[in-house]
Amino acid sequence: MKKLLASAAIAAGLLAGGSAFAQTAANTSSATATGSVTIVRPLTITKNSDLAFGRIVRPRTGGTGTVTLANTGNSVVAASGAVALASTTSRAQFTVDGEGGQSVTTSIPATVTLTSGTNTIPVTLLPDFGSTVTLSGALAAAGSATLNVGGSFSLPDTQASGAYTGNFTVTVTYQ
């Protein structure tokens, strides 16, 4: 009888183990993913013109003027308290080229400092674009956008005479 019970217990254990193995093998699942990529043209940015305020006469003693060059058109603009002389002026202009229909993040500093020796003029930059632009055209075709930058600065009667220059960088990145 003991041998019969032992044989039955062994058989039951083997059946239970085999059953557990069968459940594990039958309890599987799978899913399929698709890979994709969209290739776009590289971005380029080209400077077409510099920001040039031209020649400005500072205000008379005791005055302060404001000089503004709009981001549309190429003439100065508003020169309250100062006198803009007839001279060549231009807003800064850039062309961005890349994949049509794509959004581009733009970055431009808020100001640029123009210097002449140790003398400085802080200029507030006035772009005609926000933090994003969309390139003209459709996907799979070339696209472009034009970015214009004007500027404004305060001109006290104590500002030293001289030719002032400075640089600023406009950066663009695909979104």
C-alpha positions, 0 to 999 in steps of 0.5 A: 500500500505504501508503494502504491501511495508513493507511486501515486504521489510521484505521478501527481507531482509529475502531472502538476509540474508538466501542467505548470510548464504547459501554462508558461509556454502557452502564456506568451504575447507579442506586438509589432512596431513600425520604424520610420524616419523623415529626412529633411534638408539642412538649415542654412542662414545667410546674412543679406544686410547689416544693421546700419543706423547711418550718421546721427547728430547727437542732441544739443547740450542737456538733451537725450534723443532716441534713435530707431530703425524699424525692422521694415524699410531701410530708413531712420526712422525716428530720431527724437532729440537727435538728427538723422543725416542723409546717409545709408541705413539698413535693417539687418536681414537674413534668409533661412533656407531648409525644408518647406513647411517646417517650423524653425525656432529662432534665437536672437539676443535682446540687445547688442553693444556697439563700441568705439574704443572704450565708449559704448551704445547699448542697442535694443534689437527689434526683430520682425519675427517671433520665436518660431517661423515656418519655412514657405513651401511644402515638405519635399521642396525647398522652403525659406523665410526672411528675418528682419531686425531693426534696432533702437538706442538712447543717445545722450548729448554726452555720447562721444563722437566716433564710429561704433560697431558690434556683432550679434548672432541669429540662430535657427533650429528645426523644431 
